[in-house]
Amino acid sequence: MADVFIYDAIRTARTRAKETGGLHDLNPLDLMGSLYRSLEARTGLDPATVGEVVLGCVTQHGEQAGNIAKTSTLYAGWPASLSGITVNRFCSSGLDAVNFAALKVAAGQEDLAIGGGVEMMSRVPMLSDQAATFMDPKLAARSRILMMGNGADLIASLYDVSREEADQVAVDSQQRAARARAEGWYASIVPVENPVKGITVTEDECIRPDVSLESLGQLEPAFAKLGAMGPDAAQLAAFPELKEIRHIHTAGNSPAMCDAASAVLVGSEAAGRALGRSARAVIRDAVNAADDPLLVLSGAVLAAGKLMERNGLSVDDVDLFEIHEAFAATVVKARRDLGIPAEKLNVNGGVIALGHPLGATGAIMLGTLLDEMERRDLRRGIVSASGAGGGGAAMLIER
């Protein structure tokens, strides 16, 4: 398989999933179009040389339905010859999309491809597609599918994660994100015009720099009532060593919903020469993993560990990690299972502070990792994202 290079990685700002959010007035096609235009301007890209666009999108409903990877390129005026496919592997979809695009290049099927994702949760709310596997209790029970917050509370119970420990994860995320925003370290953000509000959106909106342990401690558990409707009993039956499910996750130490899109341009060495552009990084390897679905969100940790083992790497060999902050307990699990020190893990915050636009998050995390590796002149990084049902994806890049 040929080497695959990352020639650019960009994203929109992450804005609140509300009508007042900076991106709300744009439809998802508009949002992707802004990224396509930015790729052209930044790299001199000729859209006719792109063979495939692969986008992650979880709630493929309404404005996000109908294979938005293909329709967004047509909407943007790109050539009809360009292929597009939309993928859904839950919350790892954006990273999987980049991997699928890279695999097309590695196999020699394409010279240039784009992977990324889009999710506008203010316009297409989570679960608005009414997927039966989530909405029908009988189907969910048979498939062992639970909602994300219940899986997070199960991880907290199994790992004896305290409420204070979870809240500290959230505070750290907020403080690191606030600093990165203030210092301009999110270099992958490109400006997006919102003509309805008459603004140019350039900064992430969800960060709450004033959050403290005291303020977070006043919030009520978010998933206890849902757990009492059946998930708690199913989890306790599956893990008899537990006496109870500890409901420690709140709105403050859980991911924020938001609007955003991402795009990563990958290609062969020859494609880079044709572009006249040096690669920012090379993709060394990528893996998927699937953990117990009752844990729901542990796949990012399992996938990162699998990736390191397959490549003979220890934590000391990796300069930075971006591990999906799929609720605070997942971060604690990553620290304990993988032994990642705080100074290497999510150094510029994660989705608890920045927001989690489902299908776009994985590719956004990849760009965030690459930005910081370049800023610090580091060599090797791992990005890993969780998906519902215990799934996870991880990617190893080198500058």
BALOBA-1460 file (C-alpha; in Angstrom, 3 decimals):
// residues 399
<rec num="1" residu="m" x="0.000" y="0.000" z="0.000"/>
<rec num="2" residu="a" x="1.320" y="3.410" z="-0.967"/>
<rec num="3" residu="d" x="1.995" y="6.132" z="1.591"/>
<rec num="4" residu="v" x="-0.861" y="8.592" z="2.121"/>
<rec num="5" residu="f" x="-0.113" y="12.206" z="2.937"/>
<rec num="6" residu="i" x="-2.209" y="14.891" z="4.598"/>
<rec num="7" residu="y" x="-1.981" y="18.073" z="2.540"/>
<rec num="8" residu="d" x="-4.435" y="20.106" z="4.568"/>
<rec num="9" residu="a" x="-6.878" y="19.739" z="7.448"/>
<rec num="10" residu="i" x="-9.447" y="22.467" z="8.050"/>
<rec num="11" residu="r" x="-12.662" y="22.990" z="9.910"/>
<rec num="12" residu="t" x="-15.295" y="25.521" z="10.738"/>
<rec num="13" residu="a" x="-15.583" y="26.910" z="14.223"/>
<rec num="14" residu="r" x="-17.820" y="24.891" z="16.534"/>
<rec num="15" residu="t" x="-20.888" y="26.958" z="17.381"/>
<rec num="16" residu="r" x="-23.753" y="26.433" z="19.803"/>
<rec num="17" residu="a" x="-26.539" y="24.110" z="18.655"/>
<rec num="18" residu="k" x="-29.121" y="26.857" z="19.078"/>
<rec num="19" residu="e" x="-30.847" y="29.375" z="16.830"/>
<rec num="20" residu="t" x="-28.509" y="31.982" z="18.313"/>
<rec num="21" residu="g" x="-25.444" y="29.951" z="17.282"/>
<rec num="22" residu="g" x="-23.134" y="31.557" z="14.764"/>
<rec num="23" residu="l" x="-23.595" y="28.894" z="12.077"/>
<rec num="24" residu="h" x="-27.256" y="28.017" z="12.629"/>
<rec num="25" residu="d" x="-28.570" y="30.041" z="9.679"/>
<rec num="26" residu="l" x="-26.483" y="28.093" z="7.168"/>
<rec num="27" residu="n" x="-27.634" y="24.712" z="5.948"/>
<rec num="28" residu="p" x="-25.168" y="21.781" z="5.973"/>
<rec num="29" residu="l" x="-24.546" y="22.119" z="2.241"/>
<rec num="30" residu="d" x="-23.535" y="25.758" z="2.740"/>
<rec num="31" residu="l" x="-21.195" y="24.741" z="5.532"/>
<rec num="32" residu="m" x="-19.378" y="22.138" z="3.453"/>
<rec num="33" residu="g" x="-19.243" y="24.543" z="0.524"/>
<rec num="34" residu="s" x="-17.327" y="27.040" z="2.664"/>
<rec num="35" residu="l" x="-14.717" y="24.369" z="3.400"/>
<rec num="36" residu="y" x="-14.405" y="23.343" z="-0.246"/>
<rec num="37" residu="r" x="-13.763" y="26.959" z="-1.228"/>
<rec num="38" residu="s" x="-11.194" y="27.297" z="1.544"/>
<rec num="39" residu="l" x="-9.338" y="24.210" z="0.352"/>
<rec num="40" residu="e" x="-9.157" y="25.701" z="-3.137"/>
<rec num="41" residu="a" x="-7.878" y="29.026" z="-1.824"/>
<rec num="42" residu="r" x="-5.347" y="27.548" z="0.614"/>
<rec num="43" residu="t" x="-3.842" y="24.826" z="-1.588"/>
<rec num="44" residu="g" x="-4.537" y="25.843" z="-5.177"/>
<rec num="45" residu="l" x="-6.615" y="22.688" z="-5.468"/>
<rec num="46" residu="d" x="-8.332" y="21.990" z="-8.781"/>
<rec num="47" residu="p" x="-11.599" y="20.249" z="-7.794"/>
<rec num="48" residu="a" x="-11.432" y="18.184" z="-10.984"/>
<rec num="49" residu="t" x="-8.375" y="16.363" z="-9.569"/>
<rec num="50" residu="v" x="-10.284" y="15.106" z="-6.501"/>
<rec num="51" residu="g" x="-11.534" y="11.592" z="-7.008"/>
<rec num="52" residu="e" x="-13.668" y="11.022" z="-3.909"/>
<rec num="53" residu="v" x="-15.242" y="12.868" z="-1.001"/>
<rec num="54" residu="v" x="-16.065" y="10.807" z="2.097"/>
<rec num="55" residu="l" x="-18.021" y="12.543" z="4.839"/>
<rec num="56" residu="g" x="-19.124" y="11.363" z="8.244"/>
<rec num="57" residu="c" x="-22.649" y="12.306" z="9.249"/>
<rec num="58" residu="v" x="-24.531" y="10.572" z="12.043"/>
<rec num="59" residu="t" x="-28.055" y="11.966" z="11.784"/>
<rec num="60" residu="q" x="-28.676" y="11.561" z="8.078"/>
<rec num="61" residu="h" x="-32.102" y="13.123" z="8.141"/>
<rec num="62" residu="g" x="-33.717" y="16.159" z="6.547"/>
<rec num="63" residu="e" x="-31.067" y="18.572" z="5.339"/>
<rec num="64" residu="q" x="-28.319" y="16.038" z="6.098"/>
<rec num="65" residu="a" x="-29.975" y="13.144" z="4.259"/>
<rec num="66" residu="g" x="-29.454" y="12.100" z="0.660"/>
<rec num="67" residu="n" x="-25.694" y="11.405" z="0.626"/>
<rec num="68" residu="i" x="-24.466" y="14.848" z="1.604"/>
<rec num="69" residu="a" x="-20.906" y="13.982" z="0.548"/>
<rec num="70" residu="k" x="-22.015" y="13.885" z="-3.080"/>
<rec num="71" residu="t" x="-24.735" y="16.516" z="-2.988"/>
<rec num="72" residu="s" x="-22.545" y="19.064" z="-1.181"/>
<rec num="73" residu="t" x="-19.983" y="18.988" z="-3.993"/>
<rec num="74" residu="l" x="-22.701" y="19.502" z="-6.587"/>
<rec num="75" residu="y" x="-24.200" y="22.314" z="-4.498"/>
<rec num="76" residu="a" x="-20.745" y="23.921" z="-4.329"/>
<rec num="77" residu="g" x="-20.393" y="23.804" z="-8.111"/>
<rec num="78" residu="w" x="-17.653" y="21.202" z="-8.150"/>
<rec num="79" residu="p" x="-17.441" y="18.831" z="-11.142"/>
<rec num="80" residu="a" x="-20.157" y="16.210" z="-11.490"/>
<rec num="81" residu="s" x="-17.420" y="13.634" z="-12.140"/>
<rec num="82" residu="l" x="-16.425" y="13.724" z="-8.459"/>
<rec num="83" residu="s" x="-17.720" y="10.765" z="-6.424"/>
<rec num="84" residu="g" x="-19.034" y="11.079" z="-2.889"/>
<rec num="85" residu="i" x="-20.124" y="8.734" z="-0.131"/>
<rec num="86" residu="t" x="-21.499" y="9.442" z="3.346"/>
<rec num="87" residu="v" x="-20.651" y="7.140" z="6.260"/>
<rec num="88" residu="n" x="-22.082" y="6.620" z="9.713"/>
<rec num="89" residu="r" x="-20.075" y="4.834" z="12.366"/>
<rec num="90" residu="f" x="-21.657" y="6.950" z="15.073"/>
<rec num="91" residu="c" x="-19.297" y="9.457" z="16.703"/>
<rec num="92" residu="s" x="-16.103" y="8.123" z="15.112"/>
<rec num="93" residu="s" x="-17.543" y="8.787" z="11.637"/>
<rec num="94" residu="g" x="-15.364" y="11.813" z="10.841"/>
<rec num="95" residu="l" x="-12.131" y="9.953" z="11.576"/>
<rec num="96" residu="d" x="-13.367" y="6.872" z="9.747"/>
<rec num="97" residu="a" x="-14.206" y="9.059" z="6.757"/>
<rec num="98" residu="v" x="-10.611" y="10.295" z="6.610"/>
<rec num="99" residu="n" x="-9.379" y="6.723" z="6.877"/>
<rec num="100" residu="f" x="-11.690" y="5.553" z="4.079"/>
<rec num="101" residu="a" x="-10.488" y="8.409" z="1.852"/>
<rec num="102" residu="a" x="-6.883" y="7.506" z="2.680"/>
<rec num="103" residu="l" x="-7.483" y="3.855" z="1.859"/>
<rec num="104" residu="k" x="-8.684" y="4.853" z="-1.627"/>
<rec num="105" residu="v" x="-5.380" y="6.644" z="-2.138"/>
<rec num="106" residu="a" x="-3.290" y="3.867" z="-0.588"/>
<rec num="107" residu="a" x="-4.903" y="1.315" z="-2.895"/>
<rec num="108" residu="g" x="-4.156" y="3.438" z="-5.943"/>
<rec num="109" residu="q" x="-7.810" y="4.028" z="-6.742"/>
<rec num="110" residu="e" x="-7.487" y="7.798" z="-6.324"/>
<rec num="111" residu="d" x="-4.644" y="10.312" z="-6.247"/>
<rec num="112" residu="l" x="-6.521" y="12.886" z="-4.174"/>
<rec num="113" residu="a" x="-9.477" y="12.482" z="-1.835"/>
<rec num="114" residu="i" x="-11.215" y="14.423" z="0.896"/>
<rec num="115" residu="g" x="-12.373" y="12.956" z="4.198"/>
<rec num="116" residu="g" x="-14.257" y="14.852" z="6.850"/>
<rec num="117" residu="g" x="-17.714" y="15.294" z="8.275"/>
<rec num="118" residu="v" x="-20.626" y="17.570" z="9.001"/>
<rec num="119" residu="e" x="-23.237" y="17.778" z="11.724"/>
<rec num="120" residu="m" x="-25.558" y="20.730" z="12.271"/>
<rec num="121" residu="m" x="-27.253" y="19.782" z="15.497"/>
<rec num="122" residu="s" x="-29.197" y="23.046" z="15.732"/>
<rec num="123" residu="r" x="-30.952" y="22.214" z="12.467"/>
<rec num="124" residu="v" x="-30.960" y="18.391" z="12.526"/>
<rec num="125" residu="p" x="-31.128" y="17.371" z="16.200"/>
<rec num="126" residu="m" x="-29.576" y="14.149" z="17.436"/>
<rec num="127" residu="l" x="-31.988" y="11.181" z="17.121"/>
<rec num="128" residu="s" x="-34.322" y="13.134" z="14.834"/>
<rec num="129" residu="d" x="-33.955" y="10.245" z="12.383"/>
<rec num="130" residu="q" x="-35.812" y="8.093" z="14.956"/>
<rec num="131" residu="a" x="-33.523" y="5.088" z="14.493"/>
<rec num="132" residu="a" x="-35.400" y="2.075" z="15.840"/>
<rec num="133" residu="t" x="-32.314" y="0.578" z="17.462"/>
<rec num="134" residu="f" x="-32.279" y="3.557" z="19.846"/>
<rec num="135" residu="m" x="-35.986" y="4.352" z="20.063"/>
<rec num="136" residu="d" x="-37.488" y="0.857" z="20.382"/>
<rec num="137" residu="p" x="-36.656" y="-0.568" z="23.855"/>
<rec num="138" residu="k" x="-37.060" y="-4.179" z="22.731"/>
<rec num="139" residu="l" x="-34.713" y="-3.783" z="19.779"/>
<rec num="140" residu="a" x="-32.248" y="-1.848" z="21.906"/>
<rec num="141" residu="a" x="-32.235" y="-4.517" z="24.609"/>
<rec num="142" residu="r" x="-31.670" y="-7.313" z="22.129"/>
<rec num="143" residu="s" x="-28.804" y="-5.402" z="20.480"/>
<rec num="144" residu="r" x="-27.411" y="-4.297" z="23.863"/>
<rec num="145" residu="i" x="-27.566" y="-0.715" z="22.635"/>
<rec num="146" residu="l" x="-27.723" y="1.993" z="25.286"/>
<rec num="147" residu="m" x="-27.604" y="5.764" z="25.147"/>
<rec num="148" residu="m" x="-24.199" y="7.355" z="25.483"/>
<rec num="149" residu="g" x="-24.638" y="8.864" z="28.939"/>
<rec num="150" residu="n" x="-25.634" y="5.522" z="30.424"/>
<rec num="151" residu="g" x="-22.476" y="3.952" z="29.015"/>
<rec num="152" residu="a" x="-20.419" y="6.755" z="30.523"/>
<rec num="153" residu="d" x="-21.956" y="6.170" z="33.944"/>
<rec num="154" residu="l" x="-21.208" y="2.450" z="33.617"/>
<rec num="155" residu="i" x="-17.548" y="3.219" z="32.877"/>
<rec num="156" residu="a" x="-17.517" y="5.494" z="35.920"/>
<rec num="157" residu="s" x="-18.953" y="2.669" z="38.038"/>
<rec num="158" residu="l" x="-16.498" y="0.050" z="36.803"/>
<rec num="159" residu="y" x="-13.509" y="2.373" z="37.223"/>
<rec num="160" residu="d" x="-14.674" y="3.909" z="40.500"/>
<rec num="161" residu="v" x="-14.539" y="7.405" z="39.010"/>
<rec num="162" residu="s" x="-15.729" y="9.989" z="41.507"/>
<rec num="163" residu="r" x="-17.910" y="12.966" z="40.669"/>
<rec num="164" residu="e" x="-15.034" y="15.269" z="41.661"/>
<rec num="165" residu="e" x="-12.620" y="13.436" z="39.346"/>
<rec num="166" residu="a" x="-15.069" y="13.730" z="36.443"/>
<rec num="167" residu="d" x="-15.665" y="17.412" z="37.118"/>
<rec num="168" residu="q" x="-11.913" y="18.036" z="37.207"/>
<rec num="169" residu="v" x="-11.646" y="16.539" z="33.710"/>
<rec num="170" residu="a" x="-14.251" y="19.077" z="32.597"/>
<rec num="171" residu="v" x="-12.498" y="22.003" z="34.262"/>
<rec num="172" residu="d" x="-9.183" y="21.016" z="32.672"/>
<rec num="173" residu="s" x="-10.845" y="20.754" z="29.260"/>
<rec num="174" residu="q" x="-12.434" y="24.182" z="29.594"/>
<rec num="175" residu="q" x="-9.259" y="25.879" z="30.801"/>
<rec num="176" residu="r" x="-7.080" y="24.330" z="28.112"/>
<rec num="177" residu="a" x="-9.587" y="25.178" z="25.378"/>
<rec num="178" residu="a" x="-9.955" y="28.743" z="26.613"/>
<rec num="179" residu="r" x="-6.198" y="29.222" z="26.513"/>
<rec num="180" residu="a" x="-5.882" y="27.699" z="23.035"/>
<rec num="181" residu="r" x="-8.647" y="29.951" z="21.709"/>
<rec num="182" residu="a" x="-7.126" y="33.049" z="23.284"/>
<rec num="183" residu="e" x="-3.673" y="32.225" z="21.910"/>
<rec num="184" residu="g" x="-4.948" y="31.385" z="18.417"/>
<rec num="185" residu="w" x="-3.726" y="27.806" z="18.525"/>
<rec num="186" residu="y" x="-6.728" y="26.372" z="16.620"/>
<rec num="187" residu="a" x="-5.042" y="27.095" z="13.315"/>
<rec num="188" residu="s" x="-7.269" y="24.724" z="11.333"/>
<rec num="189" residu="i" x="-10.337" y="26.981" z="11.734"/>
<rec num="190" residu="v" x="-11.296" y="28.812" z="8.535"/>
<rec num="191" residu="p" x="-13.678" y="31.798" z="8.557"/>
<rec num="192" residu="v" x="-17.287" y="31.215" z="7.518"/>
<rec num="193" residu="e" x="-19.614" y="34.006" z="6.440"/>
<rec num="194" residu="n" x="-23.134" y="34.025" z="7.863"/>
<rec num="195" residu="p" x="-25.006" y="36.621" z="5.793"/>
<rec num="196" residu="v" x="-28.230" y="36.177" z="7.759"/>
<rec num="197" residu="k" x="-26.660" y="37.346" z="11.015"/>
<rec num="198" residu="g" x="-24.157" y="39.551" z="9.187"/>
<rec num="199" residu="i" x="-21.151" y="37.952" z="10.896"/>
<rec num="200" residu="t" x="-17.990" y="36.052" z="10.059"/>
<rec num="201" residu="v" x="-17.606" y="33.039" z="12.331"/>
<rec num="202" residu="t" x="-13.999" y="32.440" z="13.327"/>
<rec num="203" residu="e" x="-14.017" y="31.163" z="16.931"/>
<rec num="204" residu="d" x="-15.447" y="28.237" z="18.872"/>
<rec num="205" residu="e" x="-18.480" y="29.297" z="20.906"/>
<rec num="206" residu="c" x="-19.089" y="26.532" z="23.422"/>
<rec num="207" residu="i" x="-16.072" y="27.122" z="25.665"/>
<rec num="208" residu="r" x="-16.945" y="28.225" z="29.211"/>
<rec num="209" residu="p" x="-13.714" y="29.581" z="30.744"/>
<rec num="210" residu="d" x="-15.364" y="30.488" z="34.065"/>
<rec num="211" residu="v" x="-16.413" y="26.913" z="34.916"/>
<rec num="212" residu="s" x="-15.161" y="25.730" z="38.301"/>
<rec num="213" residu="l" x="-15.399" y="22.636" z="40.468"/>
<rec num="214" residu="e" x="-17.835" y="24.542" z="42.648"/>
<rec num="215" residu="s" x="-20.174" y="25.483" z="39.809"/>
<rec num="216" residu="l" x="-20.047" y="22.015" z="38.278"/>
<rec num="217" residu="g" x="-20.760" y="20.437" z="41.658"/>
<rec num="218" residu="q" x="-24.167" y="22.105" z="41.738"/>
<rec num="219" residu="l" x="-25.408" y="20.297" z="38.617"/>
<rec num="220" residu="e" x="-27.716" y="17.299" z="38.881"/>
<rec num="221" residu="p" x="-26.838" y="13.914" z="37.313"/>
<rec num="222" residu="a" x="-28.193" y="13.860" z="33.779"/>
<rec num="223" residu="f" x="-28.796" y="10.143" z="33.220"/>
<rec num="224" residu="a" x="-30.148" y="8.745" z="36.493"/>
<rec num="225" residu="k" x="-33.807" y="8.890" z="35.442"/>
<rec num="226" residu="l" x="-33.055" y="7.270" z="32.102"/>
<rec num="227" residu="g" x="-31.009" y="4.605" z="33.878"/>
<rec num="228" residu="a" x="-33.912" y="3.780" z="36.172"/>
<rec num="229" residu="m" x="-36.040" y="2.988" z="33.109"/>
<rec num="230" residu="g" x="-34.042" y="-0.169" z="32.383"/>
<rec num="231" residu="p" x="-30.397" y="0.524" z="31.495"/>
<rec num="232" residu="d" x="-29.189" y="0.330" z="35.098"/>
<rec num="233" residu="a" x="-30.745" y="-3.100" z="35.561"/>
<rec num="234" residu="a" x="-29.263" y="-4.386" z="32.298"/>
<rec num="235" residu="q" x="-25.809" y="-3.122" z="33.245"/>
<rec num="236" residu="l" x="-25.933" y="-4.576" z="36.755"/>
<rec num="237" residu="a" x="-27.023" y="-7.935" z="35.343"/>
<rec num="238" residu="a" x="-24.081" y="-7.912" z="32.935"/>
<rec num="239" residu="f" x="-21.570" y="-6.792" z="35.584"/>
<rec num="240" residu="p" x="-22.586" y="-8.578" z="38.805"/>
<rec num="241" residu="e" x="-19.508" y="-7.255" z="40.620"/>
<rec num="242" residu="l" x="-21.234" y="-3.855" z="40.728"/>
<rec num="243" residu="k" x="-23.618" y="-2.987" z="43.532"/>
<rec num="244" residu="e" x="-24.978" y="0.114" z="41.822"/>
<rec num="245" residu="i" x="-24.517" y="2.376" z="38.815"/>
<rec num="246" residu="r" x="-22.864" y="5.625" z="39.814"/>
<rec num="247" residu="h" x="-24.557" y="8.471" z="37.981"/>
<rec num="248" residu="i" x="-21.823" y="11.096" z="38.003"/>
<rec num="249" residu="h" x="-22.216" y="12.665" z="34.566"/>
<rec num="250" residu="t" x="-23.954" y="15.996" z="34.227"/>
<rec num="251" residu="a" x="-24.388" y="18.621" z="31.539"/>
<rec num="252" residu="g" x="-21.104" y="20.086" z="32.751"/>
<rec num="253" residu="n" x="-18.832" y="17.054" z="32.330"/>
<rec num="254" residu="s" x="-20.490" y="15.742" z="29.164"/>
<rec num="255" residu="p" x="-19.883" y="16.794" z="25.536"/>
<rec num="256" residu="a" x="-21.664" y="19.898" z="24.310"/>
<rec num="257" residu="m" x="-23.854" y="19.692" z="21.203"/>
<rec num="258" residu="c" x="-22.839" y="22.036" z="18.404"/>
<rec num="259" residu="d" x="-22.687" y="22.810" z="14.680"/>
<rec num="260" residu="a" x="-19.490" y="22.277" z="12.656"/>
<rec num="261" residu="a" x="-17.897" y="20.700" z="9.604"/>
<rec num="262" residu="s" x="-14.423" y="19.446" z="8.733"/>
<rec num="263" residu="a" x="-12.400" y="18.525" z="5.649"/>
<rec num="264" residu="v" x="-9.036" y="16.772" z="5.332"/>
<rec num="265" residu="l" x="-7.250" y="16.651" z="1.964"/>
<rec num="266" residu="v" x="-5.257" y="13.432" z="1.529"/>
<rec num="267" residu="g" x="-3.306" y="12.222" z="-1.443"/>
<rec num="268" residu="s" x="-0.368" y="10.411" z="-2.930"/>
<rec num="269" residu="e" x="3.157" y="11.747" z="-3.174"/>
<rec num="270" residu="a" x="2.631" y="12.401" z="-6.871"/>
<rec num="271" residu="a" x="-0.522" y="14.373" z="-6.115"/>
<rec num="272" residu="g" x="1.462" y="16.608" z="-3.800"/>
<rec num="273" residu="r" x="4.003" y="17.309" z="-6.506"/>
<rec num="274" residu="a" x="1.203" y="18.206" z="-8.901"/>
<rec num="275" residu="l" x="-0.258" y="20.537" z="-6.284"/>
<rec num="276" residu="g" x="3.143" y="22.058" z="-5.660"/>
<rec num="277" residu="r" x="2.489" y="21.594" z="-1.964"/>
<rec num="278" residu="s" x="4.467" y="19.873" z="0.784"/>
<rec num="279" residu="a" x="2.630" y="17.361" z="2.941"/>
<rec num="280" residu="r" x="1.817" y="18.361" z="6.493"/>
<rec num="281" residu="a" x="1.927" y="14.749" z="7.706"/>
<rec num="282" residu="v" x="1.819" y="11.133" z="6.620"/>
<rec num="283" residu="i" x="-0.756" y="8.620" z="7.829"/>
<rec num="284" residu="r" x="1.199" y="5.686" z="9.210"/>
<rec num="285" residu="d" x="-1.648" y="3.431" z="10.306"/>
<rec num="286" residu="a" x="-5.285" y="3.355" z="11.343"/>
<rec num="287" residu="v" x="-7.406" y="0.781" z="13.160"/>
<rec num="288" residu="n" x="-10.938" y="0.147" z="14.307"/>
<rec num="289" residu="a" x="-11.952" y="-1.644" z="17.473"/>
<rec num="290" residu="a" x="-15.200" y="-2.719" z="19.106"/>
<rec num="291" residu="d" x="-15.646" y="-3.072" z="22.850"/>
<rec num="292" residu="d" x="-18.624" y="-4.295" z="24.887"/>
<rec num="293" residu="p" x="-21.616" y="-2.310" z="23.573"/>
<rec num="294" residu="l" x="-22.913" y="-1.787" z="27.101"/>
<rec num="295" residu="l" x="-19.850" y="0.364" z="27.744"/>
<rec num="296" residu="v" x="-20.922" y="2.379" z="24.683"/>
<rec num="297" residu="l" x="-18.001" y="4.836" z="24.653"/>
<rec num="298" residu="s" x="-14.883" y="2.850" z="25.471"/>
<rec num="299" residu="g" x="-13.887" y="2.163" z="21.862"/>
<rec num="300" residu="a" x="-11.511" y="5.137" z="21.602"/>
<rec num="301" residu="v" x="-9.344" y="3.741" z="24.395"/>
<rec num="302" residu="l" x="-9.393" y="0.211" z="22.993"/>
<rec num="303" residu="a" x="-8.535" y="1.437" z="19.478"/>
<rec num="304" residu="a" x="-5.645" y="3.623" z="20.657"/>
<rec num="305" residu="g" x="-4.162" y="0.722" z="22.594"/>
<rec num="306" residu="k" x="-4.570" y="-1.600" z="19.611"/>
<rec num="307" residu="l" x="-2.867" y="0.924" z="17.335"/>
<rec num="308" residu="m" x="0.125" y="1.302" z="19.644"/>
<rec num="309" residu="e" x="0.506" y="-2.439" z="20.098"/>
<rec num="310" residu="r" x="0.334" y="-3.091" z="16.359"/>
<rec num="311" residu="n" x="3.039" y="-0.515" z="15.699"/>
<rec num="312" residu="g" x="5.256" y="-1.480" z="18.626"/>
<rec num="313" residu="l" x="4.830" y="1.896" z="20.306"/>
<rec num="314" residu="s" x="4.751" y="2.864" z="23.948"/>
<rec num="315" residu="v" x="3.275" y="6.069" z="25.334"/>
<rec num="316" residu="d" x="6.830" y="7.443" z="25.434"/>
<rec num="317" residu="d" x="7.073" y="7.035" z="21.648"/>
<rec num="318" residu="v" x="4.022" y="9.224" z="20.992"/>
<rec num="319" residu="d" x="4.326" y="12.982" z="21.395"/>
<rec num="320" residu="l" x="0.632" y="13.897" z="21.662"/>
<rec num="321" residu="f" x="-2.707" y="12.118" z="21.985"/>
<rec num="322" residu="e" x="-6.149" y="13.362" z="21.037"/>
<rec num="323" residu="i" x="-8.583" y="10.976" z="22.746"/>
<rec num="324" residu="h" x="-12.294" y="11.631" z="22.384"/>
<rec num="325" residu="e" x="-13.705" y="13.243" z="25.521"/>
<rec num="326" residu="a" x="-16.815" y="11.140" z="25.157"/>
<rec num="327" residu="f" x="-17.871" y="12.086" z="28.701"/>
<rec num="328" residu="a" x="-15.389" y="12.573" z="31.516"/>
<rec num="329" residu="a" x="-15.109" y="8.942" z="32.620"/>
<rec num="330" residu="t" x="-13.733" y="7.956" z="29.201"/>
<rec num="331" residu="v" x="-10.810" y="10.336" z="29.710"/>
<rec num="332" residu="v" x="-10.096" y="8.784" z="33.107"/>
<rec num="333" residu="k" x="-10.217" y="5.331" z="31.521"/>
<rec num="334" residu="a" x="-7.717" y="6.447" z="28.848"/>
<rec num="335" residu="r" x="-5.324" y="7.741" z="31.480"/>
<rec num="336" residu="r" x="-5.505" y="4.573" z="33.535"/>
<rec num="337" residu="d" x="-5.570" y="1.948" z="30.772"/>
<rec num="338" residu="l" x="-2.970" y="3.533" z="28.510"/>
<rec num="339" residu="g" x="-0.908" y="5.438" z="31.063"/>
<rec num="340" residu="i" x="-1.058" y="8.710" z="29.136"/>
<rec num="341" residu="p" x="0.284" y="11.629" z="31.191"/>
<rec num="342" residu="a" x="-1.763" y="14.829" z="31.369"/>
<rec num="343" residu="e" x="0.850" y="16.815" z="29.446"/>
<rec num="344" residu="k" x="0.326" y="14.623" z="26.367"/>
<rec num="345" residu="l" x="-3.446" y="14.162" z="26.415"/>
<rec num="346" residu="n" x="-5.947" y="16.606" z="24.878"/>
<rec num="347" residu="v" x="-3.579" y="19.465" z="25.569"/>
<rec num="348" residu="n" x="-5.885" y="22.051" z="23.991"/>
<rec num="349" residu="g" x="-9.124" y="20.727" z="25.462"/>
<rec num="350" residu="g" x="-11.696" y="18.350" z="24.051"/>
<rec num="351" residu="v" x="-15.356" y="18.056" z="23.184"/>
<rec num="352" residu="i" x="-16.545" y="18.668" z="26.748"/>
<rec num="353" residu="a" x="-15.397" y="22.250" z="26.262"/>
<rec num="354" residu="l" x="-15.376" y="22.638" z="22.494"/>
<rec num="355" residu="g" x="-18.505" y="20.735" z="21.502"/>
<rec num="356" residu="h" x="-19.185" y="17.455" z="19.741"/>
<rec num="357" residu="p" x="-20.642" y="17.769" z="16.230"/>
<rec num="358" residu="l" x="-21.057" y="13.969" z="15.965"/>
<rec num="359" residu="g" x="-20.079" y="13.129" z="12.362"/>
<rec num="360" residu="a" x="-17.447" y="15.879" z="12.099"/>
<rec num="361" residu="t" x="-15.648" y="15.440" z="15.416"/>
<rec num="362" residu="g" x="-13.071" y="12.789" z="14.474"/>
<rec num="363" residu="a" x="-11.699" y="14.779" z="11.548"/>
<rec num="364" residu="i" x="-11.714" y="17.974" z="13.644"/>
<rec num="365" residu="m" x="-9.651" y="16.196" z="16.307"/>
<rec num="366" residu="l" x="-7.166" y="15.128" z="13.636"/>
<rec num="367" residu="g" x="-6.724" y="18.755" z="12.564"/>
<rec num="368" residu="t" x="-6.375" y="19.900" z="16.175"/>
<rec num="369" residu="l" x="-3.672" y="17.302" z="16.760"/>
<rec num="370" residu="l" x="-1.791" y="18.316" z="13.617"/>
<rec num="371" residu="d" x="-2.024" y="22.021" z="14.485"/>
<rec num="372" residu="e" x="-0.429" y="21.445" z="17.875"/>
<rec num="373" residu="m" x="2.238" y="19.072" z="16.552"/>
<rec num="374" residu="e" x="3.281" y="21.771" z="14.090"/>
<rec num="375" residu="r" x="3.205" y="24.506" z="16.731"/>
<rec num="376" residu="r" x="5.486" y="22.484" z="19.009"/>
<rec num="377" residu="d" x="7.526" y="20.922" z="16.177"/>
<rec num="378" residu="l" x="6.655" y="17.381" z="17.286"/>
<rec num="379" residu="r" x="6.845" y="14.237" z="15.214"/>
<rec num="380" residu="r" x="4.250" y="11.607" z="16.130"/>
<rec num="381" residu="g" x="0.622" y="11.758" z="17.267"/>
<rec num="382" residu="i" x="-2.405" y="9.534" z="17.773"/>
<rec num="383" residu="v" x="-6.026" y="10.568" z="17.426"/>
<rec num="384" residu="s" x="-8.797" y="8.257" z="18.590"/>
<rec num="385" residu="a" x="-12.580" y="8.622" z="18.604"/>
<rec num="386" residu="s" x="-15.374" y="6.604" z="20.189"/>
<rec num="387" residu="g" x="-18.655" y="5.647" z="18.618"/>
<rec num="388" residu="a" x="-21.865" y="4.286" z="20.093"/>
<rec num="389" residu="g" x="-22.139" y="0.542" z="20.551"/>
<rec num="390" residu="g" x="-18.574" y="0.284" z="21.872"/>
<rec num="391" residu="g" x="-16.908" y="1.176" z="18.577"/>
<rec num="392" residu="g" x="-13.745" y="3.176" z="18.139"/>
<rec num="393" residu="a" x="-11.264" y="4.366" z="15.523"/>
<rec num="394" residu="a" x="-7.654" y="5.478" z="15.904"/>
<rec num="395" residu="m" x="-5.061" y="6.932" z="13.523"/>
<rec num="396" residu="l" x="-1.292" y="7.344" z="13.784"/>
<rec num="397" residu="i" x="0.279" y="10.310" z="11.983"/>
<rec num="398" residu="e" x="3.834" y="11.555" z="11.625"/>
<rec num="399" residu="r" x="5.129" y="14.903" z="10.482"/>
